[in-house]
Amino acid sequence: MDGWEVVSTLGNEEEASLVAGFLESRGIRTSVESLLFHQEPVNFGRLGEVRVLVPEADAETARDLLEELPERAAGGDEPGTGEEDSR
Protein backbone atom coordinates (compact mmCIF):
# COMPACT_ATOMS: atom_id res chain seq x y z
CA MET A 1 0.00 0.00 0.00
CA ASP A 2 1.53 3.26 -1.10
CA GLY A 3 1.62 5.90 1.61
CA TRP A 4 1.20 3.35 4.42
CA GLU A 5 3.83 1.88 6.73
CA VAL A 6 3.95 -1.35 8.74
CA VAL A 7 4.11 -0.56 12.46
CA SER A 8 3.54 -4.06 13.86
CA THR A 9 3.83 -7.63 12.60
CA LEU A 10 1.91 -10.23 14.58
CA GLY A 11 1.24 -13.95 14.48
CA ASN A 12 -2.54 -13.95 14.17
CA GLU A 13 -5.47 -11.83 13.09
CA GLU A 14 -6.91 -11.50 16.59
CA GLU A 15 -3.76 -9.83 17.95
CA ALA A 16 -3.58 -7.57 14.91
CA SER A 17 -7.21 -6.52 15.41
CA LEU A 18 -6.47 -5.61 19.03
CA VAL A 19 -3.44 -3.53 18.06
CA ALA A 20 -5.38 -1.85 15.24
CA GLY A 21 -8.27 -1.10 17.60
CA PHE A 22 -5.88 0.40 20.15
CA LEU A 23 -4.36 2.70 17.52
CA GLU A 24 -7.77 3.66 16.13
CA SER A 25 -8.94 4.53 19.65
CA ARG A 26 -6.06 7.02 19.67
CA GLY A 27 -7.20 8.58 16.38
CA ILE A 28 -4.82 6.78 14.01
CA ARG A 29 -6.27 5.11 10.90
CA THR A 30 -5.16 1.52 10.41
CA SER A 31 -5.27 -1.27 7.90
CA VAL A 32 -4.69 -4.94 8.73
CA GLU A 33 -2.98 -7.03 6.06
CA SER A 34 -3.10 -10.77 6.62
CA LEU A 35 -0.63 -13.06 4.87
CA LEU A 36 -1.95 -16.12 6.71
CA PHE A 37 -2.28 -19.16 4.51
CA HIS A 38 -5.46 -20.91 5.63
CA GLN A 39 -5.28 -23.95 3.33
CA GLU A 40 -2.70 -25.71 5.51
CA PRO A 41 -2.70 -26.16 9.29
CA VAL A 42 0.86 -24.84 9.64
CA ASN A 43 1.85 -21.21 9.23
CA PHE A 44 5.41 -20.70 8.14
CA GLY A 45 7.61 -17.86 7.00
CA ARG A 46 5.84 -14.87 5.60
CA LEU A 47 2.68 -16.95 5.19
CA GLY A 48 2.17 -16.61 8.95
CA GLU A 49 2.29 -12.82 9.25
CA VAL A 50 -0.44 -10.34 9.97
CA ARG A 51 0.66 -6.73 9.63
CA VAL A 52 -0.80 -3.53 10.99
CA LEU A 53 -0.26 -0.54 8.72
CA VAL A 54 -0.84 3.16 9.31
CA PRO A 55 -0.46 6.24 7.08
CA GLU A 56 3.23 7.24 6.81
CA ALA A 57 2.51 10.55 8.53
CA ASP A 58 1.25 8.70 11.64
CA ALA A 59 3.87 5.92 11.75
CA GLU A 60 6.16 7.51 14.35
CA THR A 61 3.25 8.35 16.66
CA ALA A 62 1.84 4.83 16.25
CA ARG A 63 5.18 3.23 17.13
CA ASP A 64 5.48 5.47 20.20
CA LEU A 65 2.00 4.42 21.34
CA LEU A 66 2.78 0.73 20.77
CA GLU A 67 5.93 1.01 22.89
CA GLU A 68 3.69 1.98 25.83
CA LEU A 69 1.68 -1.26 25.57
CA PRO A 70 2.54 -4.26 27.69
CA GLU A 71 4.84 -6.49 25.65
CA ARG A 72 2.44 -9.30 24.81
CA ALA A 73 -0.34 -6.89 23.79
CA ALA A 74 1.99 -5.42 21.16
CA GLY A 75 3.12 -8.81 19.87
CA GLY A 76 6.51 -8.64 21.59
CA ASP A 77 6.60 -12.20 22.87
CA GLU A 78 9.69 -13.15 20.89
CA PRO A 79 12.75 -14.23 22.88
CA GLY A 80 15.11 -11.43 23.76
CA THR A 81 12.56 -8.64 23.81
CA GLY A 82 11.74 -6.97 27.07
CA GLU A 83 11.99 -8.66 30.45
CA GLU A 84 14.15 -11.74 30.60
CA ASP A 85 12.95 -14.98 32.13
CA SER A 86 14.28 -15.53 35.64
CA ARG A 87 14.51 -19.32 35.18
N, CA, C and O atoms as CSV, one atom per row, in Angstrom:
chain,resi,resn,atom,element,x,y,z
A,1,MET,N,N,0.848,-1.183,0.000
A,1,MET,CA,C,0.000,0.000,0.000
A,1,MET,C,C,0.886,1.235,0.000
A,1,MET,O,O,1.665,1.450,0.929
A,2,ASP,N,N,0.767,2.031,-1.026
A,2,ASP,CA,C,1.535,3.264,-1.100
A,2,ASP,C,C,1.037,4.259,-0.070
A,2,ASP,O,O,-0.168,4.443,0.103
A,3,GLY,N,N,1.982,4.902,0.617
A,3,GLY,CA,C,1.621,5.902,1.614
A,3,GLY,C,C,1.311,5.333,2.981
A,3,GLY,O,O,0.940,6.075,3.890
A,4,TRP,N,N,1.456,4.018,3.142
A,4,TRP,CA,C,1.202,3.351,4.424
A,4,TRP,C,C,2.476,2.653,4.864
A,4,TRP,O,O,3.295,2.257,4.035
A,5,GLU,N,N,2.640,2.503,6.174
A,5,GLU,CA,C,3.830,1.882,6.734
A,5,GLU,C,C,3.448,0.812,7.753
A,5,GLU,O,O,2.501,0.988,8.519
A,6,VAL,N,N,4.181,-0.288,7.760
A,6,VAL,CA,C,3.947,-1.354,8.736
A,6,VAL,C,C,4.502,-0.894,10.080
A,6,VAL,O,O,5.665,-0.505,10.178
A,7,VAL,N,N,3.658,-0.941,11.119
A,7,VAL,CA,C,4.112,-0.564,12.463
A,7,VAL,C,C,4.141,-1.758,13.411
A,7,VAL,O,O,4.720,-1.669,14.494
A,8,SER,N,N,3.531,-2.866,13.023
A,8,SER,CA,C,3.542,-4.056,13.861
A,8,SER,C,C,3.282,-5.284,12.995
A,8,SER,O,O,2.431,-5.266,12.105
A,9,THR,N,N,4.035,-6.354,13.274
A,9,THR,CA,C,3.827,-7.631,12.603
A,9,THR,C,C,3.520,-8.655,13.684
A,9,THR,O,O,4.296,-8.842,14.622
A,10,LEU,N,N,2.380,-9.313,13.540
A,10,LEU,CA,C,1.912,-10.230,14.576
A,10,LEU,C,C,1.682,-11.615,14.001
A,10,LEU,O,O,1.768,-11.823,12.790
A,11,GLY,N,N,1.387,-12.559,14.884
A,11,GLY,CA,C,1.241,-13.945,14.476
A,11,GLY,C,C,-0.162,-14.378,14.141
A,11,GLY,O,O,-0.355,-15.438,13.544
A,12,ASN,N,N,-1.167,-13.568,14.517
A,12,ASN,CA,C,-2.539,-13.953,14.175
A,12,ASN,C,C,-3.422,-12.714,14.025
A,12,ASN,O,O,-3.073,-11.614,14.454
A,13,GLU,N,N,-4.561,-12.935,13.409
A,13,GLU,CA,C,-5.466,-11.834,13.090
A,13,GLU,C,C,-6.095,-11.216,14.335
A,13,GLU,O,O,-6.388,-10.020,14.352
A,14,GLU,N,N,-6.303,-12.017,15.370
A,14,GLU,CA,C,-6.911,-11.497,16.592
A,14,GLU,C,C,-6.010,-10.465,17.257
A,14,GLU,O,O,-6.476,-9.400,17.662
A,15,GLU,N,N,-4.708,-10.780,17.372
A,15,GLU,CA,C,-3.762,-9.829,17.954
A,15,GLU,C,C,-3.682,-8.561,17.116
A,15,GLU,O,O,-3.644,-7.455,17.654
A,16,ALA,N,N,-3.656,-8.726,15.799
A,16,ALA,CA,C,-3.580,-7.573,14.905
A,16,ALA,C,C,-4.817,-6.688,15.057
A,16,ALA,O,O,-4.709,-5.462,15.029
A,17,SER,N,N,-5.980,-7.299,15.218
A,17,SER,CA,C,-7.211,-6.522,15.412
A,17,SER,C,C,-7.165,-5.728,16.706
A,17,SER,O,O,-7.627,-4.588,16.756
A,18,LEU,N,N,-6.603,-6.331,17.762
A,18,LEU,CA,C,-6.474,-5.609,19.034
A,18,LEU,C,C,-5.534,-4.416,18.905
A,18,LEU,O,O,-5.835,-3.327,19.394
A,19,VAL,N,N,-4.399,-4.620,18.250
A,19,VAL,CA,C,-3.438,-3.532,18.060
A,19,VAL,C,C,-4.056,-2.437,17.199
A,19,VAL,O,O,-3.925,-1.252,17.508
A,20,ALA,N,N,-4.732,-2.834,16.114
A,20,ALA,CA,C,-5.376,-1.855,15.242
A,20,ALA,C,C,-6.449,-1.074,16.006
A,20,ALA,O,O,-6.554,0.144,15.861
A,21,GLY,N,N,-7.234,-1.768,16.808
A,21,GLY,CA,C,-8.270,-1.102,17.605
A,21,GLY,C,C,-7.684,-0.122,18.597
A,21,GLY,O,O,-8.230,0.961,18.805
A,22,PHE,N,N,-6.563,-0.502,19.216
A,22,PHE,CA,C,-5.884,0.398,20.145
A,22,PHE,C,C,-5.452,1.675,19.428
A,22,PHE,O,O,-5.685,2.778,19.922
A,23,LEU,N,N,-4.822,1.523,18.265
A,23,LEU,CA,C,-4.363,2.702,17.522
A,23,LEU,C,C,-5.539,3.554,17.053
A,23,LEU,O,O,-5.478,4.783,17.112
A,24,GLU,N,N,-6.597,2.915,16.591
A,24,GLU,CA,C,-7.775,3.663,16.134
A,24,GLU,C,C,-8.434,4.413,17.285
A,24,GLU,O,O,-8.989,5.495,17.090
A,25,SER,N,N,-8.371,3.838,18.487
A,25,SER,CA,C,-8.944,4.534,19.649
A,25,SER,C,C,-8.135,5.780,19.999
A,25,SER,O,O,-8.601,6.650,20.735
A,26,ARG,N,N,-6.920,5.853,19.461
A,26,ARG,CA,C,-6.057,7.020,19.670
A,26,ARG,C,C,-6.079,7.954,18.464
A,26,ARG,O,O,-5.281,8.887,18.375
A,27,GLY,N,N,-7.011,7.692,17.528
A,27,GLY,CA,C,-7.197,8.582,16.376
A,27,GLY,C,C,-6.310,8.298,15.181
A,27,GLY,O,O,-6.179,9.147,14.300
A,28,ILE,N,N,-5.693,7.118,15.129
A,28,ILE,CA,C,-4.822,6.775,14.008
A,28,ILE,C,C,-5.525,5.744,13.128
A,28,ILE,O,O,-5.931,4.684,13.604
A,29,ARG,N,N,-5.663,6.063,11.845
A,29,ARG,CA,C,-6.270,5.112,10.903
A,29,ARG,C,C,-5.357,3.910,10.741
A,29,ARG,O,O,-4.133,4.044,10.767
A,30,THR,N,N,-5.948,2.738,10.575
A,30,THR,CA,C,-5.159,1.522,10.408
A,30,THR,C,C,-5.707,0.666,9.277
A,30,THR,O,O,-6.847,0.822,8.837
A,31,SER,N,N,-4.865,-0.231,8.829
A,31,SER,CA,C,-5.270,-1.266,7.895
A,31,SER,C,C,-4.567,-2.541,8.344
A,31,SER,O,O,-3.387,-2.508,8.694
A,32,VAL,N,N,-5.281,-3.662,8.337
A,32,VAL,CA,C,-4.687,-4.937,8.728
A,32,VAL,C,C,-4.525,-5.771,7.463
A,32,VAL,O,O,-5.479,-5.990,6.716
A,33,GLU,N,N,-3.307,-6.227,7.244
A,33,GLU,CA,C,-2.980,-7.029,6.062
A,33,GLU,C,C,-2.575,-8.425,6.533
A,33,GLU,O,O,-1.556,-8.593,7.204
A,34,SER,N,N,-3.364,-9.400,6.182
A,34,SER,CA,C,-3.100,-10.769,6.618
A,34,SER,C,C,-2.441,-11.561,5.494
A,34,SER,O,O,-2.946,-11.611,4.373
A,35,LEU,N,N,-1.310,-12.175,5.813
A,35,LEU,CA,C,-0.635,-13.061,4.874
A,35,LEU,C,C,-0.802,-14.513,5.295
A,35,LEU,O,O,-0.117,-15.401,4.788
A,36,LEU,N,N,-1.735,-14.749,6.243
A,36,LEU,CA,C,-1.952,-16.116,6.713
A,36,LEU,C,C,-2.449,-16.992,5.572
A,36,LEU,O,O,-3.293,-16.588,4.771
A,37,PHE,N,N,-1.918,-18.170,5.521
A,37,PHE,CA,C,-2.282,-19.156,4.515
A,37,PHE,C,C,-3.192,-20.169,5.183
A,37,PHE,O,O,-2.722,-21.006,5.954
A,38,HIS,N,N,-4.468,-20.108,4.903
A,38,HIS,CA,C,-5.457,-20.914,5.628
A,38,HIS,C,C,-5.689,-22.306,5.049
A,38,HIS,O,O,-6.453,-23.080,5.625
A,39,GLN,N,N,-5.060,-22.647,3.935
A,39,GLN,CA,C,-5.283,-23.950,3.326
A,39,GLN,C,C,-4.546,-25.068,4.059
A,39,GLN,O,O,-4.935,-26.232,3.962
A,40,GLU,N,N,-3.494,-24.727,4.785
A,40,GLU,CA,C,-2.698,-25.711,5.506
A,40,GLU,C,C,-2.746,-25.395,6.995
A,40,GLU,O,O,-2.895,-24.232,7.368
A,41,PRO,N,N,-2.622,-26.401,7.850
A,41,PRO,CA,C,-2.698,-26.160,9.293
A,41,PRO,C,C,-1.468,-25.480,9.876
A,41,PRO,O,O,-1.509,-25.012,11.014
A,42,VAL,N,N,-0.378,-25.416,9.125
A,42,VAL,CA,C,0.863,-24.843,9.644
A,42,VAL,C,C,1.130,-23.508,8.969
A,42,VAL,O,O,1.053,-23.393,7.746
A,43,ASN,N,N,1.444,-22.505,9.773
A,43,ASN,CA,C,1.845,-21.208,9.232
A,43,ASN,C,C,3.362,-21.154,9.261
A,43,ASN,O,O,3.982,-21.483,10.272
A,44,PHE,N,N,3.947,-20.748,8.176
A,44,PHE,CA,C,5.405,-20.698,8.138
A,44,PHE,C,C,5.857,-19.497,7.326
A,44,PHE,O,O,5.185,-19.047,6.398
A,45,GLY,N,N,7.041,-18.989,7.719
A,45,GLY,CA,C,7.615,-17.863,7.004
A,45,GLY,C,C,6.664,-16.695,6.916
A,45,GLY,O,O,5.926,-16.411,7.859
A,46,ARG,N,N,6.679,-16.032,5.806
A,46,ARG,CA,C,5.837,-14.868,5.597
A,46,ARG,C,C,4.364,-15.243,5.453
A,46,ARG,O,O,3.499,-14.368,5.489
A,47,LEU,N,N,4.071,-16.526,5.292
A,47,LEU,CA,C,2.679,-16.954,5.193
A,47,LEU,C,C,2.005,-16.988,6.553
A,47,LEU,O,O,0.832,-17.347,6.649
A,48,GLY,N,N,2.728,-16.621,7.613
A,48,GLY,CA,C,2.166,-16.609,8.951
A,48,GLY,C,C,2.128,-15.228,9.555
A,48,GLY,O,O,1.992,-15.094,10.771
A,49,GLU,N,N,2.245,-14.192,8.738
A,49,GLU,CA,C,2.289,-12.825,9.253
A,49,GLU,C,C,0.960,-12.100,9.085
A,49,GLU,O,O,0.242,-12.281,8.102
A,50,VAL,N,N,0.665,-11.279,10.077
A,50,VAL,CA,C,-0.444,-10.339,9.966
A,50,VAL,C,C,0.148,-8.984,10.333
A,50,VAL,O,O,0.711,-8.817,11.414
A,51,ARG,N,N,0.018,-8.020,9.427
A,51,ARG,CA,C,0.664,-6.726,9.626
A,51,ARG,C,C,-0.364,-5.625,9.853
A,51,ARG,O,O,-1.438,-5.605,9.252
A,52,VAL,N,N,0.008,-4.716,10.741
A,52,VAL,CA,C,-0.804,-3.529,10.992
A,52,VAL,C,C,-0.095,-2.361,10.328
A,52,VAL,O,O,1.072,-2.086,10.606
A,53,LEU,N,N,-0.814,-1.677,9.446
A,53,LEU,CA,C,-0.262,-0.538,8.722
A,53,LEU,C,C,-0.985,0.739,9.115
A,53,LEU,O,O,-2.165,0.722,9.466
A,54,VAL,N,N,-0.259,1.842,9.051
A,54,VAL,CA,C,-0.839,3.165,9.310
A,54,VAL,C,C,-0.323,4.117,8.235
A,54,VAL,O,O,0.682,3.823,7.589
A,55,PRO,N,N,-0.995,5.258,8.031
A,55,PRO,CA,C,-0.464,6.236,7.084
A,55,PRO,C,C,0.948,6.661,7.506
A,55,PRO,O,O,1.231,6.789,8.697
A,56,GLU,N,N,1.832,6.878,6.521
A,56,GLU,CA,C,3.226,7.238,6.807
A,56,GLU,C,C,3.335,8.397,7.793
A,56,GLU,O,O,4.218,8.402,8.650
A,57,ALA,N,N,2.450,9.367,7.674
A,57,ALA,CA,C,2.510,10.552,8.533
A,57,ALA,C,C,2.255,10.210,10.005
A,57,ALA,O,O,2.671,10.953,10.894
A,58,ASP,N,N,1.577,9.092,10.265
A,58,ASP,CA,C,1.246,8.697,11.636
A,58,ASP,C,C,2.139,7.578,12.172
A,58,ASP,O,O,1.967,7.153,13.315
A,59,ALA,N,N,3.086,7.096,11.371
A,59,ALA,CA,C,3.873,5.919,11.747
A,59,ALA,C,C,4.676,6.140,13.030
A,59,ALA,O,O,4.673,5.276,13.906
A,60,GLU,N,N,5.352,7.260,13.157
A,60,GLU,CA,C,6.162,7.508,14.351
A,60,GLU,C,C,5.296,7.568,15.607
A,60,GLU,O,O,5.648,6.992,16.636
A,61,THR,N,N,4.170,8.261,15.521
A,61,THR,CA,C,3.249,8.347,16.657
A,61,THR,C,C,2.717,6.969,17.015
A,61,THR,O,O,2.629,6.623,18.193
A,62,ALA,N,N,2.363,6.183,16.008
A,62,ALA,CA,C,1.837,4.833,16.249
A,62,ALA,C,C,2.880,3.967,16.945
A,62,ALA,O,O,2.552,3.243,17.885
A,63,ARG,N,N,4.123,4.030,16.498
A,63,ARG,CA,C,5.184,3.232,17.134
A,63,ARG,C,C,5.397,3.664,18.581
A,63,ARG,O,O,5.600,2.826,19.459
A,64,ASP,N,N,5.350,4.975,18.829
A,64,ASP,CA,C,5.484,5.468,20.202
A,64,ASP,C,C,4.362,4.929,21.087
A,64,ASP,O,O,4.608,4.507,22.217
A,65,LEU,N,N,3.133,4.944,20.574
A,65,LEU,CA,C,1.999,4.423,21.335
A,65,LEU,C,C,2.156,2.928,21.600
A,65,LEU,O,O,1.860,2.460,22.700
A,66,LEU,N,N,2.618,2.181,20.608
A,66,LEU,CA,C,2.776,0.735,20.769
A,66,LEU,C,C,3.872,0.396,21.771
A,66,LEU,O,O,3.803,-0.644,22.426
A,67,GLU,N,N,4.871,1.245,21.902
A,67,GLU,CA,C,5.926,1.011,22.895
A,67,GLU,C,C,5.380,1.103,24.320
A,67,GLU,O,O,5.951,0.518,25.241
A,68,GLU,N,N,4.289,1.826,24.503
A,68,GLU,CA,C,3.689,1.977,25.828
A,68,GLU,C,C,2.852,0.765,26.240
A,68,GLU,O,O,2.541,0.593,27.418
A,69,LEU,N,N,2.489,-0.073,25.268
A,69,LEU,CA,C,1.677,-1.262,25.566
A,69,LEU,C,C,2.504,-2.300,26.299
A,69,LEU,O,O,3.720,-2.378,26.119
A,70,PRO,N,N,1.839,-3.103,27.130
A,70,PRO,CA,C,2.542,-4.256,27.689
A,70,PRO,C,C,3.050,-5.118,26.533
A,70,PRO,O,O,2.410,-5.194,25.484
A,71,GLU,N,N,4.183,-5.756,26.724
A,71,GLU,CA,C,4.844,-6.489,25.646
A,71,GLU,C,C,3.955,-7.444,24.871
A,71,GLU,O,O,3.930,-7.381,23.642
A,72,ARG,N,N,3.235,-8.313,25.530
A,72,ARG,CA,C,2.436,-9.304,24.813
A,72,ARG,C,C,1.294,-8.660,24.038
A,72,ARG,O,O,0.900,-9.186,22.997
A,73,ALA,N,N,0.752,-7.547,24.505
A,73,ALA,CA,C,-0.336,-6.890,23.793
A,73,ALA,C,C,0.150,-6.306,22.480
A,73,ALA,O,O,-0.641,-6.140,21.551
A,74,ALA,N,N,1.435,-5.991,22.384
A,74,ALA,CA,C,1.991,-5.424,21.162
A,74,ALA,C,C,2.675,-6.477,20.303
A,74,ALA,O,O,3.334,-6.142,19.319
A,75,GLY,N,N,2.524,-7.745,20.664
A,75,GLY,CA,C,3.117,-8.809,19.873
A,75,GLY,C,C,4.592,-9.018,20.159
A,75,GLY,O,O,5.283,-9.628,19.343
A,76,GLY,N,N,5.098,-8.540,21.278
A,76,GLY,CA,C,6.508,-8.639,21.590
A,76,GLY,C,C,6.847,-9.848,22.410
A,76,GLY,O,O,7.598,-9.729,23.379
A,77,ASP,N,N,6.329,-11.013,22.071
A,77,ASP,CA,C,6.602,-12.195,22.866
A,77,ASP,C,C,7.741,-13.031,22.296
A,77,ASP,O,O,7.897,-14.197,22.659
A,78,GLU,N,N,8.545,-12.439,21.399
A,78,GLU,CA,C,9.695,-13.153,20.886
A,78,GLU,C,C,10.795,-13.155,21.939
A,78,GLU,O,O,10.873,-12.237,22.755
A,79,PRO,N,N,11.649,-14.184,21.930
A,79,PRO,CA,C,12.755,-14.229,22.880
A,79,PRO,C,C,13.670,-13.030,22.697
A,79,PRO,O,O,13.920,-12.580,21.580
A,80,GLY,N,N,14.161,-12.526,23.819
A,80,GLY,CA,C,15.115,-11.434,23.763
A,80,GLY,C,C,14.498,-10.061,23.731
A,80,GLY,O,O,15.230,-9.075,23.653
A,81,THR,N,N,13.182,-9.948,23.788
A,81,THR,CA,C,12.557,-8.637,23.808
A,81,THR,C,C,11.956,-8.411,25.181
A,81,THR,O,O,11.173,-9.225,25.670
A,82,GLY,N,N,12.322,-7.321,25.786
A,82,GLY,CA,C,11.737,-6.969,27.071
A,82,GLY,C,C,12.343,-7.742,28.226
A,82,GLY,O,O,13.525,-8.087,28.209
A,83,GLU,N,N,11.517,-8.010,29.232
A,83,GLU,CA,C,11.991,-8.655,30.450
A,83,GLU,C,C,12.466,-10.063,30.181
A,83,GLU,O,O,11.827,-10.825,29.456
A,84,GLU,N,N,13.591,-10.399,30.772
A,84,GLU,CA,C,14.155,-11.736,30.603
A,84,GLU,C,C,13.539,-12.688,31.607
A,84,GLU,O,O,13.169,-12.283,32.709
A,85,ASP,N,N,13.431,-13.934,31.234
A,85,ASP,CA,C,12.947,-14.977,32.129
A,85,ASP,C,C,13.912,-15.157,33.293
A,85,ASP,O,O,15.126,-15.107,33.093
A,86,SER,N,N,13.411,-15.360,34.478
A,86,SER,CA,C,14.277,-15.527,35.636
A,86,SER,C,C,14.546,-16.998,35.932
A,86,SER,O,O,15.007,-17.328,37.025
A,87,ARG,N,N,14.267,-17.893,34.974
A,87,ARG,CA,C,14.507,-19.323,35.177
A,87,ARG,C,C,15.961,-19.663,35.086
A,87,ARG,O,O,16.334,-20.827,35.234
